[in-house]
Amino acid sequence: MKIVHEQQEAQGRFALYENEQFAGEITYTKLGENKISIDHTIVEKAFGGKGFGKVLVLEIAAYARANNIKVVPICTYAKAVFEKDTTLHDLMA
């Protein structure tokens, strides 16, 4: 598994690759200097059921924590993960 962070101006994504194949992504938008919104999380059907969605949410959470950024999880999947995992509550804006 490989996760690549791509960023352009106010938007970015973390793309997950399994055996060099695109498996999914989580996208975000910057909301100022210290806040981002998680807009969308998707895992390709061929890679479903492997926990890749949660891996992507935890990756963006680690990025936010390392960069002192608060998160607004707009994506329903990301929002559910953030609400259930109490270790992520400090990141929520």
Summary of the structure (lengths in Angstrom):
residues: 93
radius of gyration: 12.5
end to end distance: 29.6
largest distance: 36.2
contacts: 261
relative contact order: 0.18
helix: 35%
strand: 42%
